[in-house]
């Protein structure tokens, strides 16, 4: 999509939608979260993200 291409051009990392919810929950408890868990990096992650807007999240 345009937003994905533009993010790549600007060097902005893509994060999956679940990051928003994790950030919201962590901020209520004043905890930090590992952003690396939510970055779209591999081709498989990108394909899954484009299909359903989520990534497999590892390690809680």
N, CA, C and O atoms as a GROMACS GRO file, in nm:
protein
  240
    1UNK      N    1   0.083  -0.118   0.000
    1UNK     CA    2   0.000   0.000   0.000
    1UNK      C    3   0.088   0.125   0.000
    1UNK      O    4   0.209   0.117   0.019
    2UNK      N    5   0.026   0.237  -0.021
    2UNK     CA    6   0.100   0.363  -0.024
    2UNK      C    7   0.170   0.388   0.109
    2UNK      O    8   0.286   0.430   0.112
    3UNK      N    9   0.100   0.364   0.219
    3UNK     CA   10   0.158   0.392   0.351
    3UNK      C   11   0.281   0.305   0.376
    3UNK      O   12   0.379   0.352   0.434
    4UNK      N   13   0.275   0.180   0.334
    4UNK     CA   14   0.389   0.090   0.352
    4UNK      C   15   0.508   0.138   0.269
    4UNK      O   16   0.620   0.142   0.319
    5UNK      N   17   0.484   0.173   0.144
    5UNK     CA   18   0.592   0.223   0.057
    5UNK      C   19   0.651   0.352   0.112
    5UNK      O   20   0.773   0.370   0.112
    6UNK      N   21   0.566   0.441   0.159
    6UNK     CA   22   0.613   0.570   0.211
    6UNK      C   23   0.695   0.550   0.339
    6UNK      O   24   0.796   0.618   0.359
    7UNK      N   25   0.652   0.459   0.424
    7UNK     CA   26   0.727   0.431   0.547
    7UNK      C   27   0.866   0.379   0.512
    7UNK      O   28   0.964   0.417   0.577
    8UNK      N   29   0.875   0.292   0.411
    8UNK     CA   30   1.005   0.242   0.368
    8UNK      C   31   1.093   0.354   0.316
    8UNK      O   32   1.211   0.362   0.349
    9UNK      N   33   1.036   0.443   0.235
    9UNK     CA   34   1.112   0.554   0.179
    9UNK      C   35   1.167   0.644   0.289
    9UNK      O   36   1.279   0.694   0.279
   10UNK      N   37   1.088   0.665   0.392
   10UNK     CA   38   1.129   0.754   0.500
   10UNK      C   39   1.210   0.683   0.608
   10UNK      O   40   1.261   0.746   0.701
   11UNK      N   41   1.222   0.549   0.596
   11UNK     CA   42   1.298   0.474   0.694
   11UNK      C   43   1.225   0.455   0.825
   11UNK      O   44   1.287   0.432   0.929
   12UNK      N   45   1.093   0.463   0.821
   12UNK     CA   46   1.012   0.445   0.942
   12UNK      C   47   0.982   0.296   0.958
   12UNK      O   48   0.933   0.233   0.864
   13UNK      N   49   1.010   0.239   1.074
   13UNK     CA   50   0.980   0.096   1.092
   13UNK      C   51   0.830   0.072   1.097
   13UNK      O   52   0.755   0.153   1.151
   14UNK      N   53   0.788  -0.040   1.041
   14UNK     CA   54   0.648  -0.078   1.048
   14UNK      C   55   0.626  -0.160   1.175
   14UNK      O   56   0.703  -0.252   1.204
   15UNK      N   57   0.523  -0.127   1.248
   15UNK     CA   58   0.489  -0.204   1.367
   15UNK      C   59   0.350  -0.260   1.349
   15UNK      O   60   0.265  -0.201   1.282
   16UNK      N   61   0.325  -0.376   1.410
   16UNK     CA   62   0.193  -0.433   1.394
   16UNK      C   63   0.093  -0.367   1.487
   16UNK      O   64   0.131  -0.295   1.580
   17UNK      N   65  -0.033  -0.391   1.461
   17UNK     CA   66  -0.142  -0.325   1.532
   17UNK      C   67  -0.143  -0.361   1.680
   17UNK      O   68  -0.185  -0.280   1.763
   18UNK      N   69  -0.098  -0.481   1.715
   18UNK     CA   70  -0.101  -0.524   1.855
   18UNK      C   71  -0.011  -0.438   1.943
   18UNK      O   72  -0.030  -0.435   2.065
   19UNK      N   73   0.085  -0.368   1.884
   19UNK     CA   74   0.172  -0.279   1.961
   19UNK      C   75   0.092  -0.172   2.033
   19UNK      O   76   0.121  -0.137   2.147
   20UNK      N   77  -0.010  -0.120   1.966
   20UNK     CA   78  -0.092  -0.015   2.025
   20UNK      C   79  -0.155  -0.063   2.156
   20UNK      O   80  -0.154   0.009   2.256
   21UNK      N   81  -0.210  -0.183   2.153
   21UNK     CA   82  -0.275  -0.237   2.273
   21UNK      C   83  -0.174  -0.269   2.382
   21UNK      O   84  -0.199  -0.244   2.500
   22UNK      N   85  -0.060  -0.324   2.343
   22UNK     CA   86   0.044  -0.355   2.442
   22UNK      C   87   0.097  -0.227   2.504
   22UNK      O   88   0.121  -0.222   2.625
   23UNK      N   89   0.115  -0.124   2.423
   23UNK     CA   90   0.164   0.005   2.475
   23UNK      C   91   0.063   0.065   2.572
   23UNK      O   92   0.100   0.116   2.677
   24UNK      N   93  -0.063   0.060   2.536
   24UNK     CA   94  -0.169   0.114   2.621
   24UNK      C   95  -0.173   0.042   2.755
   24UNK      O   96  -0.181   0.105   2.861
   25UNK      N   97  -0.168  -0.091   2.752
   25UNK     CA   98  -0.171  -0.169   2.876
   25UNK      C   99  -0.047  -0.144   2.960
   25UNK      O  100  -0.057  -0.132   3.083
   26UNK      N  101   0.069  -0.134   2.897
   26UNK     CA  102   0.194  -0.113   2.970
   26UNK      C  103   0.198   0.027   3.032
   26UNK      O  104   0.250   0.045   3.142
   27UNK      N  105   0.142   0.124   2.961
   27UNK     CA  106   0.146   0.261   3.014
   27UNK      C  107   0.057   0.277   3.137
   27UNK      O  108   0.084   0.362   3.222
   28UNK      N  109  -0.046   0.196   3.146
   28UNK     CA  110  -0.132   0.200   3.266
   28UNK      C  111  -0.055   0.154   3.389
   28UNK      O  112  -0.079   0.202   3.500
   29UNK      N  113   0.036   0.060   3.367
   29UNK     CA  114   0.113   0.002   3.478
   29UNK      C  115   0.254   0.058   3.485
   29UNK      O  116   0.337   0.008   3.562
   30UNK      N  117   0.284   0.162   3.408
   30UNK     CA  118   0.417   0.224   3.404
   30UNK      C  119   0.527   0.124   3.373
   30UNK      O  120   0.634   0.126   3.434
   31UNK      N  121   0.501   0.035   3.277
   31UNK     CA  122   0.600  -0.064   3.234
   31UNK      C  123   0.649  -0.027   3.094
   31UNK      O  124   0.579   0.041   3.019
   32UNK      N  125   0.768  -0.073   3.061
   32UNK     CA  126   0.816  -0.054   2.925
   32UNK      C  127   0.794  -0.183   2.847
   32UNK      O  128   0.790  -0.292   2.906
   33UNK      N  129   0.780  -0.171   2.717
   33UNK     CA  130   0.763  -0.289   2.633
   33UNK      C  131   0.875  -0.292   2.530
   33UNK      O  132   0.934  -0.190   2.496
   34UNK      N  133   0.902  -0.412   2.480
   34UNK     CA  134   1.008  -0.431   2.381
   34UNK      C  135   0.951  -0.410   2.241
   34UNK      O  136   0.879  -0.495   2.189
   35UNK      N  137   0.983  -0.298   2.181
   35UNK     CA  138   0.930  -0.264   2.049
   35UNK      C  139   0.973  -0.364   1.943
   35UNK      O  140   0.901  -0.385   1.845
   36UNK      N  141   1.089  -0.426   1.960
   36UNK     CA  142   1.141  -0.520   1.860
   36UNK      C  143   1.046  -0.637   1.836
   36UNK      O  144   1.046  -0.696   1.728
   37UNK      N  145   0.966  -0.671   1.938
   37UNK     CA  146   0.870  -0.781   1.921
   37UNK      C  147   0.761  -0.748   1.820
   37UNK      O  148   0.698  -0.838   1.767
   38UNK      N  149   0.739  -0.620   1.793
   38UNK     CA  150   0.628  -0.578   1.710
   38UNK      C  151   0.669  -0.525   1.572
   38UNK      O  152   0.583  -0.485   1.494
   39UNK      N  153   0.799  -0.525   1.542
   39UNK     CA  154   0.845  -0.475   1.412
   39UNK      C  155   0.819  -0.576   1.302
   39UNK      O  156   0.836  -0.696   1.322
   40UNK      N  157   0.778  -0.527   1.186
   40UNK     CA  158   0.761  -0.611   1.068
   40UNK      C  159   0.896  -0.617   0.998
   40UNK      O  160   0.939  -0.519   0.937
   41UNK      N  161   0.963  -0.733   1.006
   41UNK     CA  162   1.099  -0.743   0.953
   41UNK      C  163   1.108  -0.844   0.838
   41UNK      O  164   1.151  -0.808   0.728
   42UNK      N  165   1.068  -0.967   0.862
   42UNK     CA  166   1.086  -1.071   0.761
   42UNK      C  167   0.974  -1.067   0.656
   42UNK      O  168   0.871  -1.004   0.677
   43UNK      N  169   0.997  -1.135   0.546
   43UNK     CA  170   0.896  -1.143   0.441
   43UNK      C  171   0.771  -1.213   0.491
   43UNK      O  172   0.659  -1.176   0.455
   44UNK      N  173   0.790  -1.316   0.575
   44UNK     CA  174   0.674  -1.388   0.631
   44UNK      C  175   0.593  -1.297   0.722
   44UNK      O  176   0.470  -1.297   0.718
   45UNK      N  177   0.664  -1.219   0.805
   45UNK     CA  178   0.595  -1.124   0.892
   45UNK      C  179   0.516  -1.023   0.808
   45UNK      O  180   0.401  -0.991   0.840
   46UNK      N  181   0.579  -0.975   0.702
   46UNK     CA  182   0.513  -0.875   0.618
   46UNK      C  183   0.388  -0.934   0.553
   46UNK      O  184   0.284  -0.868   0.546
   47UNK      N  185   0.399  -1.058   0.504
   47UNK     CA  186   0.284  -1.122   0.440
   47UNK      C  187   0.170  -1.140   0.540
   47UNK      O  188   0.054  -1.111   0.509
   48UNK      N  189   0.203  -1.189   0.661
   48UNK     CA  190   0.100  -1.205   0.764
   48UNK      C  191   0.040  -1.071   0.802
   48UNK      O  192  -0.081  -1.061   0.822
   49UNK      N  193   0.123  -0.969   0.813
   49UNK     CA  194   0.076  -0.836   0.851
   49UNK      C  195  -0.019  -0.780   0.746
   49UNK      O  196  -0.123  -0.722   0.779
   50UNK      N  197   0.015  -0.798   0.620
   50UNK     CA  198  -0.071  -0.748   0.513
   50UNK      C  199  -0.204  -0.823   0.507
   50UNK      O  200  -0.306  -0.766   0.470
   51UNK      N  201  -0.202  -0.953   0.542
   51UNK     CA  202  -0.325  -1.033   0.538
   51UNK      C  203  -0.418  -1.001   0.654
   51UNK      O  204  -0.538  -0.981   0.634
   52UNK      N  205  -0.363  -0.997   0.777
   52UNK     CA  206  -0.453  -0.984   0.892
   52UNK      C  207  -0.412  -0.878   0.994
   52UNK      O  208  -0.474  -0.868   1.099
   53UNK      N  209  -0.310  -0.801   0.964
   53UNK     CA  210  -0.273  -0.690   1.051
   53UNK      C  211  -0.207  -0.730   1.181
   53UNK      O  212  -0.202  -0.651   1.275
   54UNK      N  213  -0.155  -0.853   1.188
   54UNK     CA  214  -0.089  -0.894   1.312
   54UNK      C  215   0.036  -0.975   1.282
   54UNK      O  216   0.056  -1.023   1.170
   55UNK      N  217   0.118  -0.989   1.384
   55UNK     CA  218   0.240  -1.068   1.376
   55UNK      C  219   0.239  -1.168   1.489
   55UNK      O  220   0.175  -1.146   1.592
   56UNK      N  221   0.310  -1.279   1.472
   56UNK     CA  222   0.327  -1.367   1.588
   56UNK      C  223   0.415  -1.297   1.690
   56UNK      O  224   0.526  -1.255   1.659
   57UNK      N  225   0.366  -1.283   1.811
   57UNK     CA  226   0.442  -1.215   1.916
   57UNK      C  227   0.512  -1.320   1.999
   57UNK      O  228   0.449  -1.412   2.051
   58UNK      N  229   0.645  -1.306   2.013
   58UNK     CA  230   0.722  -1.405   2.088
   58UNK      C  231   0.770  -1.345   2.218
   58UNK      O  232   0.806  -1.228   2.224
   59UNK      N  233   0.771  -1.427   2.320
   59UNK     CA  234   0.826  -1.387   2.450
   59UNK      C  235   0.748  -1.278   2.518
   59UNK      O  236   0.747  -1.164   2.471
   60UNK      N  237   0.685  -1.310   2.624
   60UNK     CA  238   0.608  -1.210   2.699
   60UNK      C  239   0.679  -1.170   2.824
   60UNK      O  240   0.629  -1.086   2.900
   0.00000   0.00000   0.00000
